[in-house]
Amino acid sequence: MDQAAPAGEAPESLCLLRTSALGDVTHIVPLLRTLQSHWPQTRLTWIIGKLEHRLVGDLPGVEFVVFDKNAGRAGFRAVREQLAGRRFSALLHMQVALRSNLLSVSVKAPLRIGYDRARSKDLHGFFVNCRIPARSGEHVLDAMGSFIEPLGLKQTEVRWDIPIPDAAHEFAQAHLPGDTPTLLVCPVSSHRLRNWRPERYAAAIDHAALELGWRVALCGGPSAYEREFADAILARAQARPLDLTGKDTLKQLLALLQRATLVLCPDSGPMHIANAVGTPVLGLHAASNPHRSGPYSDRRWCVDRYDAAARKFRKKPAAALPWGTKLEHKGVMDLIEVDDVIERLQAFAAWRAARQG
């Protein structure tokens, strides 16, 4: 039998459990802002991943408990020790992976809010006693926002305001000075089957630089794969984009994304971080549904080949697939042609010019 909170009554303390990933972490921030606005006295604790903490760990009014998933049992023990002897009014268990389900045992709370049955997996239902409303067709951010509904609240405003230190702004301004229109290309998703071909990125970069006259910068993480991917793009591009791959921190990335005019990327963390700082995104969607996991605020500049992917790989239209189905098949991103991206670049440039009069 599902438990329930007294309608609208401010709880003394809440624990949020969502350790990863970067994009999903940005989806939690509006929920936190809603809680802080309605219940400023409620103590908020967030169990979060080590990398993700670098992005949002300076949010005011939130206690962070950092979980290092690479530490094995020691990571679980560290969280357990930090929470020992504590009891929360409710747990918002916002991740269904088995690791997170096991981690939730460290949180003592009479009300344990989790996903509805359709979105549960890895025994999630055994670790919760209350579920969010069962809805299909929701964006991930709205699904996250619904975790406060069993508490008697509703998320009606979406606000991020993730802190960006002055030093990060200075870094971004030093690399992207002035008001030159800038395409920031973040080409790599951790889900490799979501990645577009390097030669196609190179062609889009050339169009932005040589035809539109834009400044282009390339960014990415410090991994060997991302370095190799960036090098493959650079080797094929006639234009010479500024290469910032592996050179920025997450806070510096926030500032770079905020200074950009437009961001080109697959479904990935940078997509959602860019959206959170108010920068338009030209998202590349074939493996995932942009209406579920695209940039929340504005998806009109995205290339959407999700339906074509469903028809090719599942032999049915996207509307016939369960909501949230991922189509991460080899070659799925080849459904996005260079001309598709160039058309969106042109459309965005025309829209921007019209706005500027």
C-alpha angles and dihedrals in degrees: 000000000000117000121224137203123234103272112266095346112142110244119223094231140000131197119206118199115198115126102173165081122012095236093046091048090059088054090060095056096076089052090053091049090052092050092048091049096050101032108026092166095055112106111232125204123181124196102208141167122265095245094042090052089065089062102047105008092112095059105134120244096021128109112214126208107194119216117199105203091188092061093073115204091355089063092055091045092052092055092045092051093047091053097040113133094010128119127193130203090234143353119224099206100195102168127067102195115120091242090057093044089056091045090055090067087076090064116084112203134138092219115053113181117198142158124298117262095262092058097039125104141154092046092301092152092064091062099050136056100192130045135207117244114287106244133159124204096038126141111240091248091056090048089054090047091055091067089086094054094085085055091058097258132110127205105234099155128052114209130157114172092170106188116254114193120230090244090058091051089050091052092051094046092049092055098035103032125177129006100298110144105257133200109201111200117203098177105175133080121186084234095074095198088065091062121108121224116277092231090056092051087050091054092050091048091051091052093050093047103036102031103030096031094230128151110245127203129185121212138176145137130290098259121121090239093056091047091052091046092051091047090052090054093046092050091056101041122094090200118068108231120195106264113219096157110146092358102099137068121226091261090050089050089054089054093045091051090049092052093048121098094212134000123217114200146125122254097300146119095282089056092061095037089054090050090050092057092046101254118140116246131214095204124192110222127178103110093047137035112254091206089062103033108010125109103307102218102044128009099166094104094052125106108232118198096148094113091049089051092051091052093047100043103026099027092231137083120271090249089065094056124089110266110267096027110156118213099200098161127147109270096013093124090056085078086077109080126202089245090058090059094042089053090054092046090052092046092050093047090051092048091049092049091050091051091051089053 
